[in-house]
């Protein structure tokens, strides 16, 4: 399987995903919701780090537009969709890593 979990060796804007990723990701399977300017979309989070998350969702979401990822156990996080491949969406969090660590740290050992 490729770096980005899709079976495709990952490159975004010509740069390797491994070179761009700053935080170690933790595999999870959590039900979530993505709040966009067009409404709310049910989705599943498949991995998460202090920098972002990888989601699986059936609906299309515009890239580089503000969204809010809502995890029932933890609350909401400001985010920006930065890549999409099929039904998989990559988010970058808009919160500082320390905030993410405080919110999710116990559950993920971040």
VEXROFI-161779 format. One record per residue: y, x, z of N, C-alpha, C, O in turn. Coordinates in steps of 0.02 Angstrom, whole numbers, plus 32768, in hexadecimal, padded with zeros to 4 digits. Atoms other than C-alpha are relative to their C-alpha. Last residue first. Layout:
N
PAPA    ny    nx    nz   cay   cax   caz    cy    cx    cz    oy    ox    oz
PAPA     Y     X     Z     Y     X     Z     Y     X     Z     Y     X     Z
...
END
This chain:
110
PAPA    ny    nx    nz   cay   cax   caz    cy    cx    cz    oy    ox    oz
PAPA  7FD1  7FDE  802D  824C  800C  8423  802A  8032  8027  8055  8054  800A
PAPA  7FFB  7FBA  7FEA  81B7  7FDD  8490  802C  8028  7FD1  8019  805E  7FBC
PAPA  8014  7FD2  8036  81A0  7F3E  8429  7FFD  8049  8015  7FE8  8073  7FEE
PAPA  8036  801C  8029  81A6  7EAD  84A4  7FE5  8033  7FCF  7FAA  8030  7FBC
PAPA  803C  800B  7FD7  8208  7F0C  8527  7FC6  7FE8  7FD7  7F8D  7FFB  7FE2
PAPA  8021  7FC3  7FE8  8283  7F4F  84A6  7FC1  7FF5  8028  7F8F  8017  801C
PAPA  8045  7FFF  8015  82AE  7EAE  844C  7FD6  8037  8020  7F99  8038  8019
PAPA  801D  8043  800E  8356  7E7A  8492  7FB5  8002  7FF7  7F91  7FD9  8013
PAPA  7FFE  8029  7FC3  8389  7F1F  84E5  7FDE  7FBD  7FF5  7FB9  7FA5  8021
PAPA  802F  7FE2  7FD0  834E  7F87  8450  7FFF  7FD7  8041  7FC9  7FCB  805C
PAPA  8043  8013  8015  83A8  7F12  83D9  7FCC  801A  8031  7F9E  7FF6  8044
PAPA  8006  8048  7FF5  844A  7F27  843A  7FBA  7FE8  7FEE  7F9B  7FC1  8012
PAPA  8008  8009  7FB7  8435  7FE4  8441  7FF7  7FB6  8012  7FD1  7FA5  803F
PAPA  8046  7FF4  7FEB  8417  7FE8  8384  7FF5  7FF5  804B  7FBF  7FDF  805F
PAPA  800F  7FBA  7FF1  84C4  7F9B  8367  7FB8  8008  8017  7F9C  7FDB  8037
PAPA  7FF5  7FF0  7FBA  84C0  7EEC  831C  7FF3  804A  800B  7FCB  8067  7FE6
PAPA  7FB9  7FF4  7FF8  84D4  7EC9  8263  8012  8010  8048  804D  8019  8057
PAPA  7FDD  8022  7FCA  841A  7ED8  8244  8049  8014  8003  805A  804D  7FF4
PAPA  7FE1  7FCD  7FD6  83DB  7F0E  8199  8028  7FDA  8035  8050  7FAE  8025
PAPA  7FC0  800B  7FDF  8363  7E92  814C  8018  803F  8022  7FF0  8066  803C
PAPA  7FED  7FCD  7FCF  82D8  7EAC  80CD  8045  7FF2  801B  8074  7FE9  7FF5
PAPA  7FB9  7FF2  7FFB  8290  7E14  8075  800C  8033  8036  7FF0  802E  806D
PAPA  7FF2  7FD2  7FC8  81E0  7DF4  8038  8049  8014  7FFD  8064  8026  7FC9
PAPA  7FF3  8028  7FC3  81BB  7D5A  7FCD  800D  802C  803D  800E  8013  8075
PAPA  8028  803E  7FFC  81C8  7DBA  7F29  8015  7FD8  803C  8050  7FC8  8044
PAPA  8035  7FF8  8031  821A  7E61  7F4E  7FD2  7FC4  8007  7FAC  7FBF  8037
PAPA  802F  8037  8008  82C1  7E55  7FA5  7FCC  8014  7FCC  7FDD  8032  7F99
PAPA  802E  7FFA  8038  833B  7ED6  7FE6  7FD1  7FC4  8000  7FC7  7FA4  8034
PAPA  7FEE  7FC6  802A  83D7  7EDF  8053  7FCF  800E  7FC8  7FDF  8032  7F99
PAPA  8038  7FF2  802D  83DB  7E37  80AD  8013  803A  7FD1  8046  8036  7FAF
PAPA  7FEE  8003  8047  8465  7E47  8130  7FC1  800E  7FD7  7FA1  8042  7FE0
PAPA  8024  7FD5  802E  8450  7E25  81E9  801A  7FF7  7FB9  8041  7FCA  7FAB
PAPA  7FDC  7FFC  803F  849C  7DD9  8285  7FDC  8031  7FD3  7FC4  8065  7FEA
PAPA  7FE4  7FBF  8011  8416  7DBE  8309  8025  7FFC  7FBE  800C  7FE0  7F8D
PAPA  7FEB  7FF2  8044  83E3  7D1D  835E  801F  8045  7FF8  803C  8061  8027
PAPA  7FBE  8015  8014  837D  7CFA  83FA  8010  8016  7FB9  7FE3  8026  7F92
PAPA  7FCC  7FCF  7FF1  82EC  7D58  8449  8047  7FEA  7FEF  8076  8007  8009
PAPA  8009  7FDD  7FC0  8250  7CED  8456  803C  8029  8015  8044  803A  8050
PAPA  8000  802E  7FC7  8285  7C72  83CF  7FFC  8024  8044  801C  800F  8074
PAPA  8043  7FF7  7FE4  82B1  7CFB  8352  7FFE  7FD8  8041  8024  7FE7  806F
PAPA  800C  801F  7FC0  834A  7CC7  82ED  7FB6  8008  8012  7F8A  7FEF  7FEF
PAPA  8048  8006  7FF4  8383  7D39  8261  7FF6  7FE5  8046  800D  8003  8077
PAPA  8012  7FF9  7FB9  8439  7D18  8236  7FB5  7FF5  8005  7F9B  7FC1  7FF1
PAPA  8031  8031  7FE8  847B  7D32  8187  7FF6  800B  804B  8011  803A  8068
PAPA  8011  8004  7FB9  850E  7D8D  8137  7FCE  7FC7  800E  7FD4  7F90  7FF3
PAPA  7FD8  8037  7FE4  8505  7DA4  8079  7FEB  7FF9  8049  7FB0  7FFF  8058
PAPA  7FBE  7FE7  7FEA  84CA  7E49  802D  8030  7FC8  8015  806C  7FCE  800E
PAPA  7FFA  7FBE  7FE2  8438  7DFA  7FD0  8049  800E  8013  8077  7FF5  7FF4
PAPA  7FD2  7FD1  8021  842F  7D40  7FB1  8003  8042  8026  8006  8043  8063
PAPA  7FC5  7FF4  7FD7  8396  7CEA  7FFA  802B  8033  7FDB  8012  8065  7FC1
PAPA  7FD6  7FC6  8012  830A  7CA0  7F93  803D  8002  802D  8059  7FCE  803F
PAPA  7FC2  800E  8023  8291  7C29  7FE8  8026  8040  7FF0  801D  8072  8013
PAPA  800E  8020  8041  81DA  7C46  8014  8040  7FF5  7FD7  803C  7FF0  7F9A
PAPA  7FE5  8043  8005  81F3  7CC1  80A2  7FF6  7FE6  7FB9  7FF0  800D  7F8A
PAPA  8023  8023  8036  81A3  7D62  80E2  801C  7FB9  8000  801B  7F97  8033
PAPA  8012  8047  7FFA  8213  7DD1  8149  7FD8  7FE9  7FC4  7FDA  8007  7F8F
PAPA  801E  8017  803F  822A  7E8B  8165  7FE6  7FBA  800A  7FC0  7FAD  8039
PAPA  8040  8023  8000  82A0  7EB9  81F1  7FE9  7FF1  7FBA  8011  7FEE  7F8B
PAPA  800A  8039  802C  8336  7F25  821B  7FBB  7FE2  8005  7F95  7FF2  8033
PAPA  7FD4  8002  803A  8381  7FBC  8271  7FF9  7FC3  7FD4  8027  7FB2  7FB0
PAPA  7FBC  800A  7FE7  8338  7FB1  8321  8032  7FFC  7FC6  806B  7FE8  7FD0
PAPA  7FEA  7FC2  7FE0  8290  7F96  82CE  8046  7FF3  801C  805F  7FBB  8016
PAPA  7FBC  8001  7FE5  822C  7F01  8292  800F  8044  801E  7FE2  8067  8036
PAPA  7FF3  7FC3  7FDA  8192  7ED9  822F  8049  8002  8013  8073  7FE2  7FF3
PAPA  803E  7FD9  8004  8142  7E3C  81ED  8008  8046  801C  7FD6  8064  8032
PAPA  7FF0  7FB9  7FFB  81C6  7DBA  8219  7FBF  8027  8002  7F93  8018  802A
PAPA  8028  7FD9  7FD0  8195  7D0E  81DC  8018  8048  7FFE  8021  8064  7FC8
PAPA  801C  7FC2  801A  8205  7C8E  8187  7FD4  8020  8035  7FCD  8004  806C
PAPA  8037  7FE7  7FD7  8251  7BE2  8197  7FE3  803E  7FE0  7FDD  8041  7FA3
PAPA  8040  7FF4  8023  82F5  7BD2  813A  7FCD  8018  8032  7FD9  8048  8056
PAPA  8031  7FDB  7FD9  8396  7B88  8181  7FBE  8003  7FDB  7FA7  7FD1  7FBF
PAPA  802D  8024  7FD5  842A  7B53  8118  7FD0  802E  8024  7FD9  806B  8025
PAPA  801B  803B  8022  8496  7B89  8085  7FD0  7FD7  802A  7FB8  7FA3  8014
PAPA  7FC8  802D  800D  8507  7C03  80E5  7FE8  7FC0  7FDF  800B  7F8E  7FDE
PAPA  7FD5  7FE9  8036  8467  7C50  8127  8039  7FD0  7FF7  803B  7F9B  8018
PAPA  7FC7  802D  800A  8402  7C3D  81C7  802E  8020  7FCC  8046  8058  7FD5
PAPA  7FC8  7FDB  801C  8359  7C95  81BC  8038  7FCD  7FF3  8030  7FA0  7FCA
PAPA  7FD6  8027  802D  82D6  7C4D  822E  8038  802D  7FE8  8051  8058  800D
PAPA  7FB8  7FF5  7FFB  8246  7CA6  8284  8024  7FCF  7FD2  8004  7FAB  7FAB
PAPA  7FDD  8036  8022  818C  7C9E  82A7  804B  800A  800C  8060  801E  8042
PAPA  7FDA  8030  7FD9  8151  7D48  82E1  801E  7FCB  7FD3  803A  7FDA  7F9E
PAPA  8006  803E  8026  80CB  7DB9  829B  8020  7FCB  802B  7FFF  7FAD  8056
PAPA  8001  803E  7FD8  80F3  7E68  82D5  7FEE  7FC7  7FD1  7FEE  7FD0  7F94
PAPA  801D  803B  801F  80E1  7F1B  8294  7FFF  7FC5  8031  7FEC  7FCD  806B
PAPA  803A  8018  7FDA  815B  7F95  82E4  7FE4  7FC3  7FDC  800A  7F95  7FCD
PAPA  800F  8048  8000  81D4  7FF7  8278  7FC1  7FF2  8027  7F93  801A  802A
PAPA  8046  8010  8008  8213  80A6  82A1  7FF6  7FB5  8005  8010  7F95  8033
PAPA  8022  8014  7FC3  82CE  80B8  828A  7FB7  7FEE  7FF1  7FA8  7FD3  7FBC
PAPA  7FEE  7FD6  7FC8  8335  8116  8209  7FD8  7FF1  803F  7FD3  801C  806B
PAPA  8011  8022  7FC2  82EE  80D2  8167  800C  802F  803B  7FF0  8066  803D
PAPA  7FCB  802B  7FE9  834C  811B  80D4  7FF2  7FE1  8044  8021  7FD2  8069
PAPA  7FC5  7FD9  7FF3  82DC  81B0  80AE  8038  7FD7  801D  8063  7FF2  8041
PAPA  800E  7FD6  7FC5  8240  8148  80C0  803C  8029  8012  804A  8034  804D
PAPA  7FFA  8028  7FC3  8289  80C6  804B  7FF3  802A  803E  8012  801F  8072
PAPA  803F  8010  7FE0  82A0  814A  7FC4  800C  7FD7  803F  803A  7FE6  8065
PAPA  8011  7FD7  7FC5  8348  8145  7F6E  7FBE  7FE8  801D  7FB0  7FAC  801D
PAPA  8012  7FBB  8010  836A  810B  7EBC  7FEB  802B  803A  7FD8  8064  8030
PAPA  7FC6  7FDD  801D  83C8  806D  7EEC  7FF1  804A  7FF6  801C  8075  8001
PAPA  7FC8  802F  8003  8333  8038  7F56  803C  8028  7FE9  804E  805B  8007
PAPA  7FC1  7FDF  8011  828E  8092  7F3E  8035  7FC9  7FFC  802A  7F95  7FDD
PAPA  7FBD  801A  7FF6  81E9  805E  7F8B  8039  802E  7FEC  803C  8068  8000
PAPA  7FDF  7FC7  7FE0  813F  8085  7F43  804A  7FF1  8003  8069  7FE5  7FCF
PAPA  7FD5  7FDB  802E  8102  7FD8  7F19  8020  8039  8026  803B  802F  805D
PAPA  802B  7FE2  8031  806F  7F89  7F74  8027  8027  7FCC  800A  8044  7F9E
PAPA  800A  802F  8037  80E3  7F14  7FCF  7FD0  801A  7FCD  7FC0  7FF7  7F9D
PAPA  8030  8034  7FEF  80E4  7F66  807A  7FF1  7FD0  7FC8  7FCF  7F9E  7FD3
PAPA  7FDF  803D  7FEA  8185  7FC6  805B  7FD0  7FC7  800D  7FE6  7F8E  8015
PAPA  7FD7  7FF5  7FC6  8132  8070  8056  801D  7FC0  801B  8021  7FB6  8058
PAPA  7FC3  7FD9  8006  80AF  803C  7FDB  8027  8003  8040  8016  7FE1  8071
PAPA  7FC6  802A  8000  8000  8000  8000  803D  802C  8000  803C  8063  801C
END
